[in-house]
C-alpha cells in the first residue's frame, strides 16, 4: 500500500511539472505580428516610408532619390501619364513609399494622396509600371441637431461637432429669407443632415441636408430641398407650405454687410458737405470684398464717373434694374449675362467716397426705390401638381425637426 501511495504522489508531481513547463512555454511565446493593411497592400511585407511633398519635390525627383536614373524616370512618366498627371502633385500632400524589406533602396510602390477621399498607386514591381486611382470607402451617417445661437453660426455648429462648412450652405439656403447679421444670441435652429466618414471613423464633413428650420424674429422658417421634376438635377428649397424660399433678389450685394447709410430723401453728403437725396443703400466692407449681383440679368452699363466711381448696372427684367457703385475693380463687361450671386466687382472707394463701400441702387419701373422696403416676388413657385408629393415627403421631416426642438428647448 505504501508503494502505491508513493507511485501516486510521483505521478501527481510529474503532472504538475509538465503543466508548469507548458505554461512557461506559453509565456515565452513570441507574440504574433499585427497585420497592417492599407492602400490594398500588406504593409508588413515592406519597409514603409510616410512623407509629404515639399517645395521643389516632383515625382521624378522622388524616383531619382530612390535610385532610378533619368531614362527610367522618363520611361515611367510616359507609362503613367494617361492615368496620373504627375504635374498635379502639390506641396503638403502626403505620399507613401513601399520599399523592398531586404533591400531598402529598392522602391516597389509609390502612393500619392491628393485628398482624404482618394489615392494614386504607381506599382513598380513589374517591368511595366501599373498605375491606378482608388477611392476610399465612405460611410454616410444621418444626424439631427438642434442648437441655440451663441456667437456665430459657424462657432455654434462647431460646438455641436458639425463641420463649420455647413454654415455657408445654410446661409445660401436662407439668403432670401434671413439677414444673418441680425441673428441674435439665443435664436434657434435645427438641421437633419447626412455626414461623411471614412471607414476608419475620420470625419469628412457634411454630405447633404434633408431639412432645417431657423427661428428668426420669433418665427420658425423651415427649408426642405425638393425636386419638382424627379428626373432633373435641380433642387429648390421650400417652406412647410410649399412656398419657395428663394426670392428674386438677394437681400444685399455682399455676403457680410454693415449698412452705413440708408436710402433717404435728404442726407448730409460727407464729401460734398450739403444736404441732398441719397438714392441708394451703402454697405461698408474692406477694399477688395467681392460684390455680387443680387439677381440674374444682363449688364447694361459699366464705367466710371466722378460721383459713382467704377460702377456696374444690371437689368433684371422689364421692371427691375440694380446698380453697384464705388468699385475698386469691375469684373464684368457690358452685354454680359450674369447669374444671381455672381461676383461682378470688388469693393473700393472710387468716386465721391470717404471710405471703402458699395452703394447699392435699385430701380422699379424706372424709379429709384429703397430695396429694403420692397416686397419682392418669389421665383419659380411650386407647380400645384407636385404639392401632394411634397407634403407627403416633408411632413415626417417636419415632425422630426419639431420633436428634436421640443426635446432640446421644451417648445
Backbone torsions as a table, in degrees:
resi	resn	phi	psi	omega
1	UNK	NA	-40.3	178.3
2	UNK	-60.1	-38.5	179.9
3	UNK	-67.2	-36.6	179.0
4	UNK	-64.3	-41.7	179.8
5	UNK	-63.0	-43.0	179.9
6	UNK	-61.8	-41.6	-179.3
7	UNK	-63.9	-43.4	-179.8
8	UNK	-62.6	-43.5	178.3
9	UNK	-62.2	-38.7	179.2
10	UNK	-63.9	-41.7	179.6
11	UNK	-64.8	-40.1	179.5
12	UNK	-64.6	-44.7	178.9
13	UNK	-62.4	-39.4	179.5
14	UNK	-63.5	-42.8	-179.9
15	UNK	-64.5	-40.8	179.4
16	UNK	-64.5	-41.1	178.9
17	UNK	-62.8	-40.6	179.2
18	UNK	-63.5	-41.3	-179.5
19	UNK	-63.4	-42.7	179.5
20	UNK	-63.9	-39.1	178.7
21	UNK	-63.7	-41.5	-179.0
22	UNK	-64.2	-44.2	179.0
23	UNK	-65.0	-37.9	177.7
24	UNK	-63.7	-38.4	178.7
25	UNK	-63.8	-40.5	179.9
26	UNK	-61.8	-42.0	-176.8
27	UNK	-65.6	-29.4	-176.1
28	UNK	-95.3	1.2	179.6
29	UNK	-65.2	139.4	178.3
30	UNK	-71.1	126.3	-179.4
31	UNK	-62.7	145.5	-178.9
32	UNK	-68.3	141.8	178.8
33	UNK	-69.4	132.2	179.0
34	UNK	-71.1	127.2	-179.7
35	UNK	-78.7	125.2	178.7
36	UNK	-114.6	118.9	179.5
37	UNK	-117.9	126.1	177.3
38	UNK	-150.6	146.6	-178.1
39	UNK	58.8	20.1	-179.2
40	UNK	84.0	8.0	-179.1
41	UNK	-119.8	145.5	171.4
42	UNK	-81.6	102.9	-172.7
43	UNK	-65.6	-20.6	179.1
44	UNK	-61.0	-22.4	-176.6
45	UNK	-84.5	-2.8	-175.1
46	UNK	-130.5	163.2	163.1
47	UNK	-87.4	121.9	-170.9
48	UNK	-106.9	129.9	176.1
49	UNK	-123.0	118.7	174.9
50	UNK	-100.8	133.3	-178.0
51	UNK	-152.0	177.1	175.6
52	UNK	-127.4	152.2	179.3
53	UNK	-67.1	127.3	179.0
54	UNK	-105.5	166.2	176.8
55	UNK	-57.5	130.0	-179.9
56	UNK	93.1	-11.5	179.3
57	UNK	-74.6	151.0	172.4
58	UNK	-150.5	166.5	178.7
59	UNK	-59.1	-44.2	-179.8
60	UNK	-63.5	-40.7	180.0
61	UNK	-64.6	-42.4	179.5
62	UNK	-62.2	-44.5	177.8
63	UNK	-62.9	-40.1	179.1
64	UNK	-60.3	-39.4	178.5
65	UNK	-69.8	-14.9	177.4
66	UNK	-96.7	10.1	173.3
67	UNK	98.1	5.2	178.3
68	UNK	-84.3	132.6	178.4
69	UNK	-80.2	171.2	-174.3
70	UNK	-58.6	-38.5	-178.7
71	UNK	-66.0	-41.6	-179.7
72	UNK	-68.6	-39.8	177.7
73	UNK	-60.5	-43.8	178.9
74	UNK	-62.8	-41.9	-179.6
75	UNK	-62.5	-43.9	179.8
76	UNK	-65.2	-43.8	177.7
77	UNK	-55.7	-43.5	-179.4
78	UNK	-64.7	-35.2	-177.9
79	UNK	-73.4	-33.3	-172.2
80	UNK	-99.9	-11.7	-168.9
81	UNK	-60.8	-28.0	-179.5
82	UNK	-73.6	-23.7	-177.8
83	UNK	-108.5	-23.6	-175.5
84	UNK	-144.4	106.0	179.1
85	UNK	-79.7	101.2	-174.2
86	UNK	-65.0	-14.2	177.8
87	UNK	-73.1	-13.4	-179.2
88	UNK	-84.9	-0.1	177.3
89	UNK	-62.9	131.1	-173.7
90	UNK	-121.4	146.0	178.6
91	UNK	-58.2	136.5	176.6
92	UNK	91.6	-10.4	179.8
93	UNK	-82.7	142.1	-177.5
94	UNK	-78.6	148.6	171.3
95	UNK	-140.5	160.2	-177.7
96	UNK	-131.8	137.1	175.7
97	UNK	-111.5	128.4	173.5
98	UNK	-107.8	111.6	-176.1
99	UNK	-106.0	160.0	173.7
100	UNK	-59.5	129.6	-175.0
101	UNK	-67.6	-31.0	-178.1
102	UNK	-95.6	-15.0	177.2
103	UNK	-136.8	81.3	-169.8
104	UNK	-53.3	-26.2	-179.2
105	UNK	-81.7	0.4	-178.7
106	UNK	-94.4	94.8	-177.5
107	UNK	-73.6	128.8	-179.6
108	UNK	-105.0	-38.8	-175.6
109	UNK	-143.2	136.6	173.2
110	UNK	-114.4	130.3	-178.8
111	UNK	-126.4	127.8	-179.2
112	UNK	-121.6	134.6	-178.4
113	UNK	-113.4	98.6	179.4
114	UNK	-69.9	-24.2	178.0
115	UNK	-158.5	178.1	-177.4
116	UNK	-71.3	-19.1	-173.1
117	UNK	-89.3	-17.2	-173.2
118	UNK	-149.4	169.5	176.7
119	UNK	-156.6	152.9	175.1
120	UNK	-103.5	141.4	176.1
121	UNK	-119.2	126.3	171.6
122	UNK	-113.2	104.0	-176.1
123	UNK	-91.7	115.5	-174.6
124	UNK	-105.7	16.2	-173.9
125	UNK	-74.9	-23.0	175.9
126	UNK	-104.9	170.7	-179.3
127	UNK	-64.8	-30.3	177.2
128	UNK	-103.5	115.8	-178.1
129	UNK	-60.7	141.3	176.7
130	UNK	-111.7	128.1	-179.6
131	UNK	-128.4	139.3	178.1
132	UNK	-157.4	159.4	178.4
133	UNK	-111.2	137.6	179.6
134	UNK	-123.8	141.7	174.6
135	UNK	-98.7	133.6	178.6
136	UNK	-72.6	142.7	176.8
137	UNK	-61.9	133.2	-178.6
138	UNK	-118.0	138.1	177.6
139	UNK	-108.9	131.3	178.0
140	UNK	-101.5	126.5	178.3
141	UNK	-120.9	135.2	-178.7
142	UNK	-92.1	139.9	-179.0
143	UNK	-146.4	148.6	175.6
144	UNK	-120.9	127.0	178.6
145	UNK	-126.6	152.3	173.1
146	UNK	-138.9	138.9	-176.9
147	UNK	-154.0	156.8	173.5
148	UNK	-102.4	138.9	-178.1
149	UNK	-64.1	129.7	173.3
150	UNK	-142.5	97.2	-171.5
151	UNK	95.2	-139.6	179.0
152	UNK	-87.8	167.5	175.7
153	UNK	-63.0	-40.9	-179.7
154	UNK	-59.8	-48.1	-178.3
155	UNK	-67.5	-34.2	177.1
156	UNK	-65.0	-42.9	177.9
157	UNK	-63.5	-41.8	-179.8
158	UNK	-59.9	-39.5	178.7
159	UNK	-66.0	-24.7	177.4
160	UNK	-87.4	2.1	179.1
161	UNK	78.4	21.5	180.0
162	UNK	-108.1	144.6	179.0
163	UNK	-55.4	132.3	178.7
164	UNK	-65.7	-13.3	177.1
165	UNK	-65.9	-14.3	177.0
166	UNK	-70.0	-26.6	-176.9
167	UNK	-58.0	-52.0	178.8
168	UNK	-64.9	-26.8	177.1
169	UNK	-67.7	-44.1	176.5
170	UNK	-64.5	-36.8	178.6
171	UNK	-61.6	-39.6	178.8
172	UNK	-66.2	-43.8	-178.2
173	UNK	-60.6	-42.5	-174.5
174	UNK	-101.1	11.9	-175.7
175	UNK	-58.2	-26.0	-176.5
176	UNK	-99.2	0.1	-175.9
177	UNK	-122.8	-27.1	-172.1
178	UNK	-131.3	135.0	170.9
179	UNK	-91.3	102.4	-173.7
180	UNK	-65.9	-13.3	177.5
181	UNK	-83.7	-7.1	177.3
182	UNK	-109.1	3.9	174.1
183	UNK	-66.9	134.2	-175.7
184	UNK	-112.8	160.1	176.4
185	UNK	-57.4	130.6	-179.4
186	UNK	100.7	-17.8	172.7
187	UNK	-60.3	149.0	-171.1
188	UNK	-118.5	158.8	173.6
189	UNK	-153.8	160.4	174.6
190	UNK	-142.5	145.7	-177.2
191	UNK	-140.3	135.6	168.1
192	UNK	-102.3	118.1	-174.3
193	UNK	-136.6	160.1	173.2
194	UNK	-112.5	131.4	-176.1
195	UNK	-118.4	150.1	-177.7
196	UNK	-100.8	138.2	174.8
197	UNK	-135.4	145.0	168.4
198	UNK	-70.0	158.3	-178.8
199	UNK	-54.6	-32.2	-179.5
200	UNK	-76.9	-6.3	177.0
201	UNK	107.8	-4.7	-178.4
202	UNK	-69.1	131.4	-177.2
203	UNK	-77.1	130.7	-177.8
204	UNK	-111.6	-10.4	178.5
205	UNK	117.6	-168.1	-174.3
206	UNK	-87.7	131.3	177.2
207	UNK	-89.3	-47.0	-178.1
208	UNK	-162.4	163.2	177.5
209	UNK	-114.2	127.1	179.8
210	UNK	-90.4	-35.5	-178.9
211	UNK	-170.2	160.1	178.6
212	UNK	-162.2	164.0	167.4
213	UNK	-142.9	152.0	171.9
214	UNK	-126.0	133.4	173.9
215	UNK	-89.7	115.1	-173.9
216	UNK	-134.2	121.7	-177.5
217	UNK	54.8	40.3	175.6
218	UNK	81.2	3.5	-178.2
219	UNK	-123.5	138.4	175.7
220	UNK	-82.6	122.9	176.8
221	UNK	-106.9	110.2	-178.0
222	UNK	-86.8	153.3	176.6
223	UNK	-140.5	121.7	178.9
224	UNK	-124.3	121.4	175.3
225	UNK	-70.7	136.8	-175.3
226	UNK	-151.9	132.6	174.3
227	UNK	-96.2	115.2	177.2
228	UNK	-66.8	-43.5	175.4
229	UNK	-103.0	111.9	-175.1
230	UNK	-62.6	-20.0	-179.9
231	UNK	-89.9	-3.1	-179.2
232	UNK	-95.6	156.0	176.0
233	UNK	-86.4	-12.2	-175.6
234	UNK	-71.0	129.8	177.3
235	UNK	-123.2	127.2	174.7
236	UNK	-114.1	159.4	179.2
237	UNK	-108.7	133.4	-177.0
238	UNK	-128.6	155.4	175.3
239	UNK	-81.9	-174.3	-173.9
240	UNK	-67.0	-16.5	179.1
241	UNK	-97.7	0.2	179.4
242	UNK	88.4	14.4	176.4
243	UNK	-86.9	134.4	-176.9
244	UNK	-68.0	137.8	-179.4
245	UNK	-80.0	-27.1	-171.9
246	UNK	-79.5	107.5	173.8
247	UNK	-75.1	167.3	-178.7
248	UNK	-65.7	-30.0	-177.1
249	UNK	-122.4	142.9	168.5
250	UNK	-66.8	154.9	-179.2
251	UNK	-71.0	-25.3	-177.9
252	UNK	-153.8	157.1	179.9
253	UNK	-83.2	-0.8	178.6
254	UNK	-122.2	150.9	178.2
255	UNK	-69.6	-43.1	-179.0
256	UNK	-123.2	116.6	-167.3
257	UNK	-124.6	157.2	174.6
258	UNK	-141.1	106.6	-178.3
259	UNK	-74.4	121.1	-179.6
260	UNK	-106.9	-19.0	178.0
261	UNK	-156.0	128.5	-177.6
262	UNK	-97.0	168.7	174.3
263	UNK	-58.6	129.2	-177.3
264	UNK	-152.2	145.8	177.1
265	UNK	-69.6	-27.1	179.5
266	UNK	-148.3	126.5	179.1
267	UNK	-146.9	142.9	179.0
268	UNK	-76.5	116.0	-176.8
269	UNK	-73.9	123.6	-174.8
270	UNK	-69.2	-17.0	179.9
271	UNK	-101.7	-48.2	-178.5
272	UNK	-79.2	-13.7	175.3
273	UNK	56.8	44.8	175.0
274	UNK	-151.5	159.9	179.7
275	UNK	-80.2	133.3	178.3
276	UNK	-160.3	165.9	179.2
277	UNK	-68.2	143.9	174.4
278	UNK	-117.0	100.6	-172.9
279	UNK	-92.0	38.9	179.2
280	UNK	-156.8	178.9	176.1
281	UNK	-121.0	124.6	-178.0
282	UNK	-93.8	129.0	176.2
283	UNK	-118.0	115.4	179.4
284	UNK	-79.7	142.5	177.3
285	UNK	-165.0	162.8	-179.4
286	UNK	-65.9	147.1	176.4
287	UNK	-55.6	131.9	179.5
288	UNK	97.3	-8.7	177.5
289	UNK	-61.7	133.6	-179.5
290	UNK	-63.3	136.0	175.6
291	UNK	-106.7	128.0	-177.5
292	UNK	-105.7	146.8	170.4
293	UNK	-74.6	134.9	-173.4
294	UNK	-79.7	-8.8	176.2
295	UNK	-157.8	160.8	178.1
296	UNK	-68.9	151.4	179.7
297	UNK	172.0	-162.0	-179.3
298	UNK	-121.0	133.4	177.5
299	UNK	-70.9	116.5	-177.9
300	UNK	-101.5	-13.1	179.5
301	UNK	-161.9	138.5	169.5
302	UNK	-137.8	154.5	177.6
303	UNK	159.6	-156.0	-176.6
304	UNK	-142.3	135.4	169.3
305	UNK	-134.5	162.2	-176.5
306	UNK	-60.5	-34.5	-179.5
307	UNK	-86.4	-46.2	-174.9
308	UNK	-80.3	-20.4	-171.5
309	UNK	66.9	-150.6	175.7
310	UNK	-73.1	131.6	-176.7
311	UNK	-143.5	161.3	174.9
312	UNK	-133.5	136.2	177.9
313	UNK	-121.7	130.8	-174.7
314	UNK	-123.9	128.8	174.2
315	UNK	-96.8	126.1	-174.9
316	UNK	-97.4	-37.0	174.5
317	UNK	-166.0	-163.1	-178.1
318	UNK	-70.6	-9.8	-176.2
319	UNK	-107.6	-42.1	-168.5
320	UNK	-115.3	140.2	174.6
321	UNK	-140.5	144.3	176.5
322	UNK	-129.1	158.2	179.9
323	UNK	-140.1	146.8	-175.0
324	UNK	-130.7	118.8	-170.4
325	UNK	-111.5	165.9	172.2
326	UNK	68.2	26.3	-177.3
327	UNK	-66.6	148.1	171.4
328	UNK	-84.0	-25.0	-179.1
329	UNK	-152.1	136.4	175.7
330	UNK	-99.0	131.3	-175.2
331	UNK	-114.0	6.7	178.6
332	UNK	-130.8	171.5	-178.9
333	UNK	-126.6	159.6	179.5
334	UNK	-61.1	137.0	-179.8
335	UNK	90.3	-9.5	-177.3
336	UNK	-78.2	138.1	174.2
337	UNK	-83.7	133.5	179.5
338	UNK	-123.4	150.0	-179.6
339	UNK	-106.4	155.7	-178.5
340	UNK	-54.0	128.9	179.9
341	UNK	88.5	-5.2	180.0
342	UNK	-70.4	138.6	178.8
343	UNK	-75.2	122.7	-176.3
344	UNK	-112.9	-8.9	-180.0
345	UNK	-177.2	-177.2	-179.0
346	UNK	-124.2	144.2	179.5
347	UNK	-60.5	140.5	177.7
348	UNK	-152.3	-161.7	179.0
349	UNK	-139.7	35.8	179.4
350	UNK	-75.9	156.8	-178.4
351	UNK	77.2	-152.0	-179.5
352	UNK	-83.0	89.0	-178.8
353	UNK	-146.0	139.6	179.2
354	UNK	-91.4	-12.5	179.5
355	UNK	-167.6	172.4	-177.1
356	UNK	-66.6	126.1	177.3
357	UNK	-169.0	170.5	171.6
358	UNK	-119.8	130.2	173.5
359	UNK	-94.2	118.2	-176.2
360	UNK	-102.0	120.0	-178.1
361	UNK	-115.7	148.2	-169.1
362	UNK	-139.2	126.0	178.5
363	UNK	-112.5	137.2	171.3
364	UNK	-126.8	117.1	-176.8
365	UNK	54.5	40.4	174.7
366	UNK	81.9	1.7	-178.8
367	UNK	-114.9	132.3	178.5
368	UNK	-72.3	128.9	-178.2
369	UNK	-132.7	168.2	177.7
370	UNK	-80.9	112.5	-177.2
371	UNK	-63.9	-27.2	-178.0
372	UNK	-74.0	-12.3	179.9
373	UNK	-106.9	3.5	-177.5
374	UNK	-86.7	139.9	171.8
375	UNK	-94.6	93.7	-170.8
376	UNK	-86.4	150.2	-176.9
377	UNK	-73.2	154.1	172.0
378	UNK	-80.5	160.7	179.7
379	UNK	-108.4	138.2	175.7
380	UNK	45.9	73.1	177.7
381	UNK	-62.8	159.8	-178.5
382	UNK	-65.7	135.9	174.5
383	UNK	-67.6	128.0	-176.5
384	UNK	-53.1	-28.5	-177.1
385	UNK	-68.5	-16.1	179.6
386	UNK	-97.2	-4.1	-172.6
387	UNK	-61.5	-43.3	-177.7
388	UNK	-61.5	-44.7	179.1
389	UNK	-65.7	-39.6	178.7
390	UNK	-60.1	-48.6	-179.0
391	UNK	-62.0	-40.9	-179.6
392	UNK	-63.6	-38.0	-177.9
393	UNK	-77.5	-34.7	-171.1
394	UNK	-95.0	-20.3	-179.0
395	UNK	-57.1	-48.8	178.4
396	UNK	-65.5	-29.6	177.8
397	UNK	-69.2	-40.2	178.1
398	UNK	-64.4	-41.6	177.9
399	UNK	-60.6	-38.9	-180.0
400	UNK	-66.2	-43.1	177.4
401	UNK	-63.2	-43.7	-179.3
402	UNK	-66.8	-34.0	179.8
403	UNK	-66.9	-44.5	179.8
404	UNK	-69.7	-31.9	176.6
405	UNK	-65.7	-42.0	179.0
406	UNK	-64.4	-41.6	-180.0
407	UNK	-66.9	-36.0	-176.0
408	UNK	-82.5	-44.2	-171.4
409	UNK	-113.1	-8.0	-179.2
410	UNK	71.1	32.9	-178.9
411	UNK	-146.2	NA	NA
